[in-house]
Amino acid sequence: MLVGVIVLALALGGVIHIFEPGDAGDLVWAAAIVLTLIPLSWSVLRTLMRGDVGVDAIALVAMVGALALGEYLAGAVIALMLSGGNALEAAAGRRARRELTALLERAPRIAHRRRGEKLEEVPVEEIGVGDWILVRAGEVVPVDGAVQSATAVIDESTLTGEPLPSSHPRGSTVSSGTANAGEAFDMRATRTASESAYAGIVSLVQEAEKQRAPFVRMADRYAAILLPVTLVVAGTAWAVSGDPVRALAVLVVATPCPLILAAPVALISGVSRAAHRGVIAKGGGTIEKLGRARTVLFDKTGTLTHGRPEIEQVKSADGLDADEVLRLAASLDQLSAHVLAEALVHGTEGRGIELEFPEDVIEEPGQGVEGLVGDHRVAVGSGDWLRRRGYSGAEGAERLLGRSTEPGLARVLVGVDGGLAGAVLMADHLRDDAGELTAALRRAGIERVALVTGDQQAVGEAVGRTVGVDRVFAECSPDEKIEVVRRARELSDGGGVVMVGDGVNDAPALALADVGIAMGGIGATVSSETADAVIAVDRVDRVVDALRIGQRSLAIARQSIVGGLSLSFIAMGFAALGYIPPVAGALLQEGIDVAVILNALRALRG
């Protein structure tokens, strides 16, 4: 509104001057100056009360000087420049935040829950773990869950930036915030709305919009230095020429809008660009630190590997066929919280095997689980667990498994009705995009890449060789991971250390690193809460995207500030020599502002 009023005042004053020479037109322009000075003075006063010298102080001095010297047109143009610059920054900020705003607006609000044969529409907050939900065609998936229909076609572009829908078979997981791009399907909720992926994204986006980057705060300090320099140049021009209008012209072209606008727009553009690629950063400060990083540390499980063990082989004994061994084991594991149990259930459902609900289930965390599945007493777990529960034949597991005992392969024994019935071999495979990860990081300017894992040395070394990291730190406890991060920071020479992990045991290391990046699991683990950024898609190569976006955004912020201030300093010199009058200086500075904003918005592009 202020921009519109000042434009109207400028036009009205000009018309009055054409048809009625005199002071009436000047009074209209003076009114526009005063109208702008009221909020500007309050803004500068609040800044001074905080102990800072705001960059708007130069504009305030220039407008007061215009009033004192009778340069009413110049003062009105300065008012337009200032209000227009603020409006331009707001518009650029909205453009830069477009991806973040889209994420917030897409947050699911309702769900269609099945209750027997009935279908009820409820707020997503009422959905509980285990509820069956119908997702209609075109609807947003309300909570994280497992597909119960034969297949689901999901549009994940909001989270991943990938335009093509993907097919999810029965038993696979889908994330809240994605959209059903196919026919209606049933799903079983695995998390509540507050714990689901999209809730974590919304929380991160809200935090990102509140934070100010260190680079932006540093720009404010540079702006405070600019004020006395400008006053010295303006005073010198006045003293040498004897013309106070030259001093006013210097003040006009020195208004440091490039410094005010460039850094925040470029860095928040980087946040938005990262969100488009499925990396949710907690503000411009994270983007800036990513731009400075030179060392990257990776956890293994869930980071370089999928973190979801898959069924490799099923071996049966005691007359049962492999599918029956798998059915009994997976049916029992439905009530276990172990990561292998969840993978076993999903893998079995993915094979089209129907499960039975178990009863009288007992579990010893980390050892095994036992209960009734139909008419059978079933135990699933380690050989020691089966022996302690009275199942014979567990000592013959090595003979049953044969040579399938290489490092990294998990063995799950299955006992049925007092004897060893079979075994399931499971493996956590390396991500498809992990093989070229180190080479891509090198091309992005990363100097050191290391693997930090709690797994055995042999497993860590095998993964490290495949990925091509510089060094492997194996068998690390959470405290030892912290020490690795601390040493890496000491050796980084200020370049910054990025730690990428998944899981509660990675949370302390993520918090200590200059930038902690959590893989998936948004809203479900401590790691995503302590991290500075979260990769919302199941791709570790998005770490490279995040680093490149940080480097580009930081470079553009610097270019905009240096370029804009250089142009302002050159204009100050010409104004001091009398070549640029105040009105022309105000128009020139507005042109510099537009150029700086457009350059800063380049950070939105790839």
N, C-alpha and C positions, 0 to 999 in steps of 0.2 A: 504493500500500500504506500509506503514511504517513497519508493521509487516512482510510482505513478503520480503522487502529489508533486514531487519535485519536477518531473517532466512537464506536468501541467503548468507549474509556476514559471519554469523557464520559457515555455511557449507563450504564456500569457504576458510575461514581462516583455518579451520580444515584440509581440503584437502592439502592446501599449507604446513602446518606444518608436515603432514605425508610424503610428497614427497620432501620437500625442507626445512630442519631445518634452522631456522634463524629468522630474524625479519619481513619477508614479510607477514607471516600470522598475526602477531601482528598488523601490519599496517592496514590490512583489518578490524580486530576487532576494532581498535582505530577509524577508519573511521565511523563504525556503531555507536560508542559511540557519536562521534561529531555530526553525523547526527541527533541523538535523542536529544542531548543537545540543539540544536538551537531552536526548538519549545518549549522545556521544559523551557529553560531560559526565553523566552519571556512570557510564561504562569506564571511563578513564579514572574517575574517582575511586570506584570499587577496586580497580587494578592497583592503584596507588596504596589503598588501605591494606592490600595483601602484601605490600612491600615490593611490588614489581612496577616497572615502567612499561606500560603497554605500548604496542606499536601504533595504536590509534592516537597517541599523544601528538604525533607529527601532524596528523590530519586536523586535530583540534587547534593546534597553533596556526596552521595554514588558514583555517576558516576564520578564526578570530582576527588574524592579520588582514584577510580580505575585507572584513567588515571595517576594520580601523582605517584601511587605506582607500576605502570607497570602491574597491574592485568587486562590485556586487555580482557581476556576471561570472567572474572567475570563482568567487566563493560558491555560487549556486552550482557551477559545474563540478567543483570539488565535492559538494554535498551529493550530487548525482553519482560521482565516481565512487564515493564511500558507500552509499546505500546500494548502488548497483553492484559494487564488489561483494557486499554481503549477500545480496540476492543471488549473484553468480556463484558464490561459494556454496550457498544452500542448495541451489539447483545441481551443482556438480557433486555435492555430497549425496544428494538423493540418487543421482545417476550412479555414483560409485557404490552405493549401498543397495543397488537394485537386487542383486543376488541374495543378500542377507534379508531384505524385506520380503522377497518371494518365499524364502524359507519360513519366515515367521507367519506369513499369511496362509501358508499351506498346512499349518499344524492341524491334525485331525481333531474333530470335536465330538462326533457321534460314531456309534458302532451298532451293527445289527447282530444281536446275540440270540443264539438258539436256546430255547427252554423246552425240551421235549419236541413236540410237533409245532410249537409256537415260535414266532420270530418277533423279537421286541427291539425297538430302537431306544438306546440308552446313551448317556454321556460316556465318553471314553474313560472318565475317572472311575466308573463303576465296574469296568472290566477287571476280572480277577484271573490269576494264573489257572489254566486248565479250562477256561470258558471256551465254548465253541462259537465261532463268529462266521457269519456269511459276509463276504466282500463282493458287492455287486460290481458289474461292469462299469468302469470309469471312476469308481470310488477310491479314495485314499485309504491305504491300509492303516487301521486305527492304532494297533499295538504290534510289537514284535511277536511272531508266532511261527508255528510249523504248519505247512500245507497238508491238508487232509484229503483233498480231492486228488484226482489222477494227475493233474498238472495245473499250474497257474502261470499266466503270462503277465510279467510285471514290468512296468515302466519305471526305471530307477534313475531317470535323467535328473531329477531334483537333487539327488544325493551324489550321483557319479558324474554327471555331465555327458554320459553316453546316450546318444539319441535313440538307439534301437532297443526295443523291449527284450527281456530275457525270459527263458522258460524255466520254471522251477517244478521239479517232480514231487510226488508225495513224500513227505518227511523232511523236505528241505525247509530252511528258514527264510522268512521274508521280514523286511524291516518296516516299521511304521514310517509314514511319510512318503513311501513309494505309492504308485497307483496301479490299479488293476487294468491292464491293457487288453484283456481277453474276456472270456466268459466268467460268470460268477463262480467263486470257489469257496470251499470251507477251509478254515484254519483253526488251530488250537492255540490260544494265547500262552506264550511262554514267559511273558513279563507283563507287569501292570503298565499303565500309560506313563506313570511318573518315572519308571525305570527303563522305558523303551528308548530306542535309538533317537527318535525325533524329539523327545523331551530333553535329552542331553544336547541336541543341536540347538534347540531354542534357547536353552540356558547359556550355551557358549556364545551364541549370536548376541544375546542381550548384554553379556559381559564385554564382548568385543566393542560394542557401540559406546561403552562408558570409558574405555581406557584411552589414554594418550601415550603415543610413542615417545621414547627418550629423545629421538631425533627431533620431534615436534617441540619438546620442551627446550632442547638445545637451540632451536631456531628462535624461540622466544628470547633467549638470552642474547643471541646475536642482534635481535631487533632492538633490545635495550641499549646496546652499544651504538646503534645507528642514530638514535635521537641526538646525542651530543655532537656527533660528527656532522650531522645535517645542520644543526644550529650554528656550528663553527663556520661551515661553508657559506651558509646564508648570511651570517654576520659579516664575514669577510667580503662577500660580494657587495653588500650594502655599504660597508666602510670604504671600499675602493672606488665604487661608482657613485656613491652618494645618492643612489636610487633605491628606496625601500622596496619598490616593486620587484626588483631582481631577487631580493631575499625571499619575497613571497613566491616567486616562480620556482626557486630552489626547493622551498618547502613543499610545493605542489607536486613536483616530479619525484620527490624523495619519499612520498608516502609508500611504505614498504609492503604493499599488498602482495607482491610475489612471495615474500617471506611468510605472510599470514596464511596464504591460501595453498601454496604448492605442496608443502610437506604433508599436511593432514589429508588432502585429497588424493595424493599419490599413494599413501600408505593404506588408507581405507579402501582405495581401488584394489590394492593388492589383496586385502582381506576378502573382498567380494570375488575377485578372480580366483582365489584359492578355494572359496566355497563352491564356485562353479565346477571345480575339479575334484570336489569331494573332500577337501581338507578344511576343517572348521578351525580357524585360528582365533585366539582370545584377544584380538585387537591389533592395532598397528605396531605396537611394541614387538609382538611376536614376528610380524613380517620383517621388521627392521633387523631383528637378531638373526633370522633365517638368512637375510642378505649378507650378513657378516660371517656366517659359520664356515669353518674349514675342517672340522672333525665330525664324523658320524659314527655312533656306536649302536649296534643292533642286538636286541635279545633274539633268541632263536625260536622257541615255541610260540606259535601264534603270531610271529612277526615275519621271520624268513620262511617258516613253515606255516601251514594252514591253521594249526592249532586245533584241528578237528580230525582225530585219527579215523582212518577208514579201514573197513574190513578187507584184509588181504587174502585170508584163507581160513577155511573152517575144516577141522579134522575131527572125525567122529570115532568113537570106540563103543564097545558094549552093545553093538547091534543097532544103535540109533543112526538114522541118516543125518547128513550135515544140516539140512533145512530144519529138522526137528530140534537138533542141538541149538541152532541159532534161535529158533522160536522160543524155546524154553528160557534161554539165557536172556534174550531181549525182553521177554515178558516180565521176568523178575527185575531186570535193571530199570524198568520204568519208574520205580520208586527210589532209585539211587541218584545221588547228586554228583557222583564221580564223573569226570570228563570222559573217561572211556565208556562209562555206562550210557551217557547221552549219545555218544557216537555210535555205540552198538545198537541202540534203539532206532536211531535215524537210519542207519545203514540197513537194518533188517526191514524196516517199513519201506525203504526205497526199493527193496527186492520184491515187494508185493506180498510179504508174509504178514498175516494178521496175528496180532498179539492178544494175549489173554491177561486179564487183570490179576495180579498176585495177591495173596493174603498171608497174614502172620509173618510179615517181613521184618528181619533184624539185620542191622548193618554195623560193621566195624570199619570206620573210615580208613581208607588206604589199604585195607586188607581184603574185604569181600562182603557179600550180601547173601542172605539165605531166606527162603520162604516157600510157600506153596503155590504152584502153578497148576491149576486143575487138580488132578489126582497125584501129581508128582511133587516130591520135595526136591528143591533145586538149590544149588549153591554155586555162586559165581565169584571168582577171585583168584588169589594166589594159591600155590600148592600148600603152603603152611596153613592157610585158612581152611582149605578143604580137609586137611588131615585133622586139624583141631575140631572140626565139626563132625568128624567120624566117617569121612568118605574114603573108602579104600581105593588103591590104585593110583593115588596122586603121585607116588614116587615113580611111576612109569611115564610121567609126562614127557621127560626128555626123549624117551624112545618113541613116543607118539609124535612129538614135534620134529624129530629127525634133525636135520641140519639148519632148521629155520630159527637160529638163535643169534643172528648177527646183531650188532649194536643198533639201537634205534627202533627195534621191532618189539612191540608190546605183546605179551602172551597172557591171555585170559583163559583160565581153566574152568570147565563146567562139570559139576557133579550132579547126578540125578539118582535119587532113591538109594543113596549110600555108596555109590561107586563113581569112578571117573567116566564121564560120558563123552568128553571131547574137549577141544580147545579152539579158541579163536585167535588168530594172529592179526594184529592191527598195527598200522604204520601211519605216522604223521609226515606227509610228503612235503617236500620243498615246493614253495609257490612257483608257478610257471614264470612269473615275472621277476623272480629273484636271481636267476642265472646271470642276467646282464646288468644287475643293479650296480655293482661296484664300478663297472666301466662307465655307466651313465653318470655316476657320482663324480668320477674323475673328470669327465667332460664338463661337468657343472662347476669345476674348480675346487672340489673337495680333496684335501691333501692326505687325510688319514681315515681309514675305514677299519673298524674292529668288530668282532663278535664277542658278546658278553653273555654267557649262558650258565645256568645251573646244572646242565646235563654233564654226563661223563666226558672225559677228555677225548676219547676216541670218537664219540658222536659229534662233539663240537668241531674237532679237526676235520672230520669228513664233510660237514656242512661248510666249514670255512674254506676248504679247498675248492668246493663246487662254486661257491659264490665269489671267491677270489679276494677275500679280505686280507688286510695287512697282518693282523694278529688275532689270535683266539684266546680269550680268557674263559676257561671252563671250570665247572664245579664251583661256581661263585654263589655264595649266600647273598641275601639282600644287602647286608653290610659290606660285603666285598665288592658288590656292584657299585655301591656308593663310592668306595675308595678308587675304583677304576675311573669313574667319572671325575672325581676330584683330581687325580693325576693327569687326566686328559686336559682338564681346564688349565692346569699349571703349565702344560706343554703347548697350549694353543696360541700363545703370544697374542692374546686378545681377539683371536679370530672367532672364538665361539665354538661350543660343543653341543651337538644335537644327539639326544638319546631317544631311540625308538624302541618301544616295548609294549607288552600286553600282559595284564595280570597284576594282581595285588602286590606280588613280590618285586615288581618293577617300579612301583609308585615312588619310593624314596629316591631312586636314581633319576627318574623323570623330573622330580621336583628340584633336584640339585643341578641338573644340566642347564645350560643357557636356554635351550629350547627342548622341552620334553614333548615327544609326539606319541600318542597312544593309538594303537591299532584297533579300530572297531570297538565293539562293546560299549558304545556311548551310554552313559547313565547307569551302567551296571557294575562297574568296578572302580576301585579307588584310583586306578591308573588314569582313567579318563578325567577324574576330578582334579588331580594334581598336575596333569599335563598342560602345556601351553597351546597345544593343537591336537585335534583328533582326526584321524583318517576315517571317514564315515563309510568307506567302501572297502571291499576285501582285496585291496591291491597295495603291495608295499612299494611299488614303483612311484606312487604318488608322493613319496618323500622327495624324489628328484624334482617333481613338479613344484612342490612347496619351496624348495631351495631356489629354483630358477625364478619363481614368482617373487620371492623375497629379494633376490639380487636385482631383478629388473625394476621393482617398485622403488627400492632404495636409490638405485642409479637415477631413475626419473625424478625422484624428489630432489636429489642433489642438482641435477641438470636444471630443473625449474627454478630453484633458488639462486643458483649461481648465474644462470642466464638472465633471470628477471632483475636481480640486483645489479648485474653488470650494465644492463640497459638503463636502469634508474640512475646509476652513478654517471654514466656518459651524459644522460639528459641533464643531471645536476650541473655538470661542467658547462654545457651549452647555455643553461639557464643563468648560471652565474656570470657568463660573458655577455648576457643580454640578447642571445639569439632566440630564446624561447620565452614568449610572454606567458603569464599565468593561465589564461584560457587554453592556449595551445598545449601547455604543459599538462593540464588536467586531462585533456582528450588523449594526449600521448600516453599518460600513465594508465588510462582505462584500456587502451590498446595493449599495453604490456600485461595488464591483468588477464585479459582474454587469452592472450598467447600462453601465459603461464598455466591457466586452468586447462586449456586444451592439451597442452603438453603433459600435465599431471594425469589427465584422464587416459593417456596412452597405456597406463598400467593396467587398465581393464582388458586390454587386448593381449593375445598370446604372442 
